[in-house]
Amino acid sequence: MNHRTTILALSMSVALNMGAQTRNGGISQQMLDDIRKVEAGNTAGKALFNAIAANSIDDLAKNHANQGAVDTHFSVETASQSIADQKSSGRCWMFSGFNVLRANFAKEHGDSLNVEFSHDYLFFYDQLEKANLMLQGVIDCASKPIDDPRVQFFFKSPIGDGGTFCGVADLADKYGLVPKSVMPETYSAENTSRMSRLVASKLREFGLELRDMVAKGKNGKAIAERKTQMLTTVYNMLCLTLGQPVSEFTYVFKDKNGKAVGEPRKYTPMEFFRETVGGPVNGTFIMVMNDPRRPFHKTYEVEYDRHTYDGHNWKYLNLPMDEIAALAIASLKDGRKLYSSYDVGKQLDRKRGLLDLNNYDYGSLFSTTFGMDKAQRIATFDSGSTHAMTLAAVDLDADGKPVKWKVENSWGPDYGQRGCLIMTDSWFNEYMFRLVVDKKYVPENLLKEYEQKAVMVMPEDPLFQMDE
């Protein structure tokens, strides 16, 4: 058999095999031929391939007409503060939450005092509490089969470093806060993946053991004692990676120039929390969201998706974007920053620190359109809250309408606009999802709506992913 005959035989074999493997709905030879025929007529395809093969898609899709200088003026702006860096961790929710708490502290002292809270300290208890939430959740659902969606929820993601402001509130109210100087970051705090994978693996092992204990009819006391032993193992793993949480320390407050104010004194974490925050965080705020898939002015709660077993589920009042913007503006005008979350990866110009719907024209590059609206993007997992940042400023036009917004980010002071990102109002409307607002800036009618009986939704919902 000569070379040409061999190639012909192989081609026929591939075609026959393809036909034999194709079912209704599969890619048939005829379908593939039709697709190739259309592509063969694409005269610009070769040049585009050469360009895309050798360059970043974003570089090629960048809208040159939108590359002017970024307007950094804001008509309403809160006091600036230092920018932190979450490094290779998903703790943006804690960084944004702490930004709000420390900004409130500074405002209460006429912006003359600064405080930096330890992320490492509260993260230790976040991980311990999430471990307990997983183990107790497994116990609660032990009568369900292993492939039940709720059981799989706990085993699929036993622990993680993402979260929301509800976690900041529950954890700080329960364990207090400490200064960053007395419990600084460790390598595993800033690089959480390996620690999280190891703890998660151990929790899955423990979860199977607890299910087996329930199946064998072990009493509640024996199961609770075994769970405590399991958490002791987790506690030890956390001590080795994050450090033993401090229980008492000496601290002196400093002004913006680093000069000590007053005399050093001893604090427990709860005493320091009361000194800097003033009291419980829970009960002082409401969380609002924009989910155009669901009716507005209804309250929703996410079952089992919280940081502590005895804490608070996520609870949101669903509002149109113009009403969310009004709440944010009221807070910012009074000098109060806000926890907020976004789909930050969409249309982000990292170099300029600008979020704008016109930054990139992917449609023209690929000769197509990307036409889903916000509700469709959420429903199909194409978009959702991925990152929390601290809303710090808004620029209003002559009619008091927002033109652009500014957030304090947690990717370090050298990223974007000196550690901040600027977003146009049109981008804000499309990719902003959650906002935490102090109750004193919320109209009475919305406070009443927030207290209505919540509709329970499942944590698998596309929108209810944790901020990272």
C-alpha positions in Angstrom: 0.0 0.0 0.0 1.5 3.3 -1.1 1.6 6.5 1.0 -1.3 8.1 -0.9 -3.5 5.0 -0.4 -2.7 4.9 3.3 -3.8 8.5 3.8 -7.0 7.9 1.8 -7.8 4.9 3.9 -7.2 6.7 7.1 -9.4 9.6 6.0 -12.2 7.2 5.1 -11.8 5.4 8.5 -12.1 8.7 10.4 -15.2 9.7 8.4 -16.8 6.3 9.0 -16.0 6.4 12.7 -17.3 9.9 13.0 -20.6 8.9 11.4 -20.8 5.8 13.6 -20.3 7.9 16.8 -22.7 10.6 15.9 -26.1 10.6 17.6 -28.9 13.1 17.1 -27.6 16.4 18.4 -23.9 15.4 18.0 -21.5 17.1 15.5 -22.0 15.2 12.3 -19.6 15.2 9.3 -22.1 17.3 7.4 -22.4 19.8 10.2 -18.6 20.0 10.4 -18.3 20.6 6.7 -20.9 23.4 6.9 -19.0 25.1 9.7 -15.7 24.8 7.9 -17.3 26.2 4.7 -18.3 29.3 6.5 -14.9 29.7 8.2 -13.2 29.2 4.8 -15.0 32.3 3.5 -13.7 34.4 6.4 -11.0 36.3 4.5 -9.9 38.2 7.6 -9.6 35.1 9.7 -5.9 34.4 8.9 -4.8 37.9 9.8 -6.8 37.8 13.0 -5.4 34.4 14.0 -1.9 35.7 13.5 -2.6 38.7 15.7 -4.5 36.8 18.4 -2.0 33.9 18.5 0.9 36.3 19.3 -0.9 38.8 21.6 -3.2 39.2 24.6 -6.9 39.2 23.7 -7.4 42.2 26.0 -4.6 44.1 24.2 -6.2 43.6 20.9 -9.7 44.3 22.0 -8.8 47.4 23.9 -10.9 50.4 22.8 -8.4 53.0 21.7 -11.0 55.7 21.7 -11.5 55.1 25.4 -7.8 55.4 26.4 -7.9 59.1 27.5 -6.8 60.2 30.9 -8.9 58.9 33.8 -10.9 61.6 35.6 -10.0 61.3 39.3 -12.1 64.2 40.6 -15.0 63.3 42.9 -17.6 65.7 44.2 -18.3 63.5 47.3 -15.3 61.7 48.8 -14.6 60.1 52.2 -11.3 60.6 54.0 -8.4 58.5 52.5 -6.8 55.7 54.4 -4.0 53.3 53.9 -4.5 50.5 51.3 -4.0 46.9 52.4 -3.0 43.8 50.3 -4.8 40.5 50.7 -2.0 38.8 48.7 -2.9 35.3 47.4 -6.0 34.9 49.6 -9.7 35.2 49.2 -10.2 37.5 52.2 -11.4 40.6 50.4 -14.6 40.5 52.4 -12.6 40.9 55.6 -10.4 43.6 54.1 -13.4 45.6 52.9 -15.2 45.1 56.2 -12.2 46.2 58.2 -11.8 49.3 56.0 -15.3 50.3 57.0 -14.7 49.7 60.7 -11.4 51.5 60.9 -12.8 54.4 58.8 -15.6 54.7 61.3 -13.1 54.7 64.1 -11.1 57.5 62.5 -14.2 59.6 61.8 -15.3 59.3 65.4 -11.9 60.7 66.4 -11.8 63.5 63.9 -9.5 61.5 61.6 -6.8 62.1 64.1 -6.3 58.5 65.2 -5.6 55.4 63.1 -6.1 51.7 63.8 -5.1 48.6 61.8 -6.9 45.4 62.7 -5.3 42.0 62.4 -6.8 40.0 59.5 -4.8 37.0 60.7 -6.5 36.9 64.1 -10.1 37.0 62.8 -9.2 34.7 59.9 -8.1 32.0 62.5 -11.6 32.0 64.0 -13.3 32.3 60.6 -11.6 29.0 59.6 -12.4 27.3 62.9 -16.0 28.4 62.8 -16.4 27.3 59.2 -14.9 23.9 60.1 -17.5 23.5 62.8 -20.3 24.7 60.5 -19.3 21.9 58.0 -19.1 19.2 60.6 -22.4 20.1 62.3 -24.0 20.5 58.9 -22.9 17.0 58.1 -24.4 15.8 61.4 -27.7 17.6 60.7 -28.0 16.1 57.3 -26.6 12.6 58.2 -29.9 10.9 57.4 -29.8 12.1 53.8 -27.9 10.1 51.1 -24.4 11.1 50.3 -25.5 12.5 46.9 -28.2 14.7 48.4 -27.6 18.4 47.2 -27.3 19.6 50.8 -24.9 16.9 51.9 -22.8 17.6 48.7 -22.8 21.3 49.6 -20.8 20.6 52.8 -18.5 18.0 51.2 -17.8 19.9 48.0 -16.6 23.0 49.9 -15.9 22.1 53.5 -14.0 25.3 54.1 -12.8 28.4 52.2 -11.4 31.8 52.6 -14.2 33.7 50.9 -17.1 35.4 52.7 -19.3 38.5 53.2 -19.7 41.3 55.7 -22.1 39.1 57.7 -19.0 37.1 58.6 -17.1 40.2 59.8 -20.1 41.1 62.0 -20.6 37.6 63.5 -16.9 36.9 64.0 -16.0 40.3 65.5 -19.1 40.3 67.7 -18.1 36.9 69.1 -14.3 37.0 69.2 -13.4 40.7 69.3 -10.6 42.3 67.3 -6.9 42.8 67.9 -4.4 45.3 66.3 -2.4 44.0 63.3 0.9 44.7 65.2 0.1 42.0 67.9 -0.9 39.3 65.4 0.6 40.0 62.0 0.1 38.1 58.8 1.7 34.7 58.3 2.7 33.0 55.0 -0.5 30.8 55.1 -2.7 33.8 55.9 -1.5 35.5 52.7 -1.3 32.3 50.7 -4.3 30.3 51.8 -4.6 27.6 49.2 -2.4 24.8 50.6 -3.6 25.3 54.2 -7.2 25.3 53.0 -6.8 22.2 50.9 -5.3 20.2 53.8 -7.9 21.3 56.3 -10.7 20.6 53.7 -9.3 17.1 53.2 -9.3 16.4 56.9 -12.9 17.8 57.3 -14.1 15.4 54.5 -12.5 12.5 56.3 -14.1 13.6 59.6 -17.5 14.2 57.9 -17.6 10.6 56.7 -16.8 9.4 60.2 -19.6 11.5 61.7 -22.1 10.1 59.1 -21.0 6.6 60.0 -21.5 7.3 63.7 -25.0 8.5 63.1 -25.8 5.5 60.9 -24.6 3.2 63.7 -26.9 4.9 66.1 -24.3 6.6 68.3 -25.9 9.0 70.8 -25.7 12.7 70.5 -23.3 13.1 73.4 -20.8 10.7 71.8 -21.1 12.5 68.5 -20.6 15.9 70.1 -17.5 14.7 71.9 -16.0 13.3 68.8 -16.7 16.5 66.9 -14.9 18.4 69.6 -11.9 16.1 69.2 -12.0 16.8 65.4 -12.1 20.5 65.9 -9.1 20.2 68.2 -7.2 18.7 65.3 -8.3 21.6 63.1 -7.4 24.1 65.8 -3.9 22.7 66.0 -3.5 22.9 62.2 -4.6 26.5 62.3 -2.1 27.3 65.2 0.7 25.9 63.1 -0.2 28.0 60.0 -1.8 31.1 61.4 -0.4 31.3 64.9 -2.1 31.0 68.3 -4.7 33.7 68.7 -3.7 36.3 71.3 -5.9 36.6 74.4 -4.3 39.7 76.0 -2.0 42.4 74.7 -0.6 45.9 75.4 -1.4 48.6 72.9 -1.1 52.4 72.5 -3.1 54.2 69.8 -1.2 56.4 67.3 -2.1 59.4 65.2 -1.6 59.6 61.4 2.0 60.6 61.8 2.7 57.5 64.0 3.0 59.4 67.2 1.7 57.7 70.3 -1.5 59.1 71.8 -2.0 58.4 75.5 -0.4 55.7 77.5 -0.1 51.9 76.6 -2.8 49.8 78.3 -3.7 46.1 78.4 -6.7 44.8 76.3 -8.5 41.6 75.7 -9.8 41.2 72.1 -13.3 42.0 73.2 -12.2 45.1 75.1 -10.3 46.3 72.1 -13.3 45.6 69.9 -15.5 47.7 72.2 -12.9 50.5 72.3 -12.6 50.7 68.5 -16.0 49.6 67.2 -18.2 50.6 70.1 -20.4 47.6 70.3 -22.0 44.8 68.3 -22.0 45.2 64.6 -25.0 43.0 64.0 -28.2 45.1 64.1 -26.5 48.3 62.9 -26.8 47.6 59.1 -28.8 46.1 56.4 -27.5 44.3 53.2 -29.1 45.2 49.9 -28.6 43.5 46.6 -29.5 44.0 42.9 -30.9 40.8 41.4 -33.1 41.6 38.4 -34.2 37.9 38.2 -36.3 38.3 41.3 -39.0 40.8 42.4 -37.6 44.0 44.0 -38.5 45.1 47.5 -38.5 41.5 48.7 -36.1 40.1 51.3 -34.1 36.9 50.6 -32.1 34.7 52.9 -29.4 32.1 51.9 -29.9 28.9 53.8 -26.8 27.5 55.5 -24.4 30.0 53.9 -22.8 31.8 56.8 -19.5 31.9 58.6 -20.6 30.5 62.0 -23.2 27.8 62.8 -24.8 30.0 65.4 -24.5 33.1 63.3 -26.6 34.8 60.7 -27.5 33.6 57.2 -27.0 36.1 54.4 -30.1 38.3 54.3 -30.7 40.8 51.5 -33.3 43.3 50.5 -33.5 43.2 46.7 -33.6 46.7 45.2 -33.3 48.5 41.8 -29.9 50.0 41.2 -31.2 53.6 41.5 -32.4 53.0 45.0 -29.1 51.3 45.9 -27.2 54.3 44.5 -29.3 56.6 46.7 -28.4 54.7 49.8 -24.7 54.8 48.9 -24.8 58.5 48.2 -26.5 59.3 51.5 -23.7 57.4 53.4 -20.9 58.9 51.4 -22.2 62.4 51.9 -21.9 61.8 55.6 -18.3 60.6 55.3 -19.1 56.9 55.8 -17.5 54.3 53.6 -19.5 51.1 52.6 -18.8 47.5 52.1 -19.8 46.6 48.5 -19.2 43.7 46.0 -18.8 43.4 42.3 -17.9 41.2 39.3 -14.6 43.0 39.2 -13.0 41.0 36.3 -15.5 42.4 33.7 -14.1 45.2 31.6 -11.3 46.0 34.0 -8.4 48.0 32.7 -5.8 47.0 35.3 -3.2 49.4 34.3 -5.4 52.5 34.6 -7.5 51.1 37.4 -10.7 51.8 35.4 -13.9 49.8 35.2 -15.9 50.9 32.1 -18.2 49.1 29.7 -16.3 50.6 26.8 -12.8 49.5 27.8 -12.7 46.4 25.5 -14.6 45.6 22.3 -14.5 41.8 22.3 -17.5 41.6 19.9 -15.7 43.4 17.0 -12.6 41.3 17.5 -14.5 38.0 17.2 -17.2 39.3 14.8 -20.0 38.6 17.2 -22.0 40.2 20.0 -22.2 39.5 23.7 -25.8 40.5 24.3 -27.0 39.0 27.6 -28.5 41.5 30.1 -27.6 41.4 33.9 -30.4 39.0 34.8 -29.4 36.6 32.0 -25.7 36.7 33.0 -26.6 35.9 36.6 -28.9 33.1 35.7 -26.3 31.4 33.5 -23.4 31.8 35.9 -21.8 34.3 33.5 -21.6 37.0 36.1 -22.0 37.3 39.9 -20.3 38.8 42.9 -16.7 37.8 42.9 -14.9 40.5 44.9 -15.6 42.9 47.8 -14.3 46.5 47.8 -14.9 49.5 49.9 -17.1 52.2 48.3 -15.3 55.5 49.1 -16.4 58.2 46.7 -19.0 59.3 44.1 -19.0 62.0 41.5 -22.4 63.7 41.0 -23.6 65.7 38.1 -25.5 69.0 38.3 -28.7 67.1 38.9 -27.3 65.0 41.7 -27.0 61.9 39.6 -23.9 59.6 39.9 -21.4 59.8 37.0 -18.7 57.6 38.5 -17.7 55.9 41.7 -14.4 55.0 43.5 -13.6 52.0 45.7 -10.7 51.2 48.0 -9.4 47.9 46.9 -7.2 45.3 48.7 -4.6 44.5 46.0 -1.9 46.8 47.4 -1.3 50.5 47.2 0.5 50.3 43.8 -2.5 48.8 42.0 -4.7 50.9 39.8 -5.3 54.5 41.1 -3.0 54.3 44.2 -4.8 51.2 45.3 -8.2 52.3 44.3 -10.4 51.6 41.3 -12.7 54.0 39.5 -15.9 52.8 37.9 -18.3 54.5 35.6 -21.9 54.6 36.7 -22.9 52.4 33.7 -20.4 49.8 34.8 -21.6 50.1 38.4 -25.2 49.4 37.3 -24.2 46.2 35.4 -21.7 44.6 37.7 -22.4 45.8 41.3 -24.3 43.3 43.4 -24.2 43.9 47.2 -24.0 46.9 49.5 -23.9 47.1 53.3 -25.6 50.2 54.6 -25.8 51.6 58.1 -29.4 51.7 59.1 -29.3 55.4 59.8 -29.1 56.1 56.1 -32.0 53.8 55.2 -35.5 55.2 54.8 -38.1 53.8 57.1 -40.1 52.0 54.3 -37.0 50.1 53.3 -36.2 49.1 56.9 -39.7 47.7 57.2 -39.2 45.8 53.9 -36.0 44.4 55.2 -37.8 42.9 58.3 -40.5 41.1 56.2 -40.4 37.3 56.2 -37.5 36.3 54.0 -37.7 34.0 51.0 -35.3 31.2 51.5 -33.0 30.5 48.6 -30.3 27.8 48.2 -26.6 28.6 48.4 -26.1 26.9 45.0 -27.9 29.9 43.4 -25.6 31.6 40.9 -25.6 35.0 42.7 -24.8 33.6 46.2 -21.1 32.9 45.9 -18.8 34.3 48.5 -16.7 37.4 47.9 -13.0 36.6 47.4 
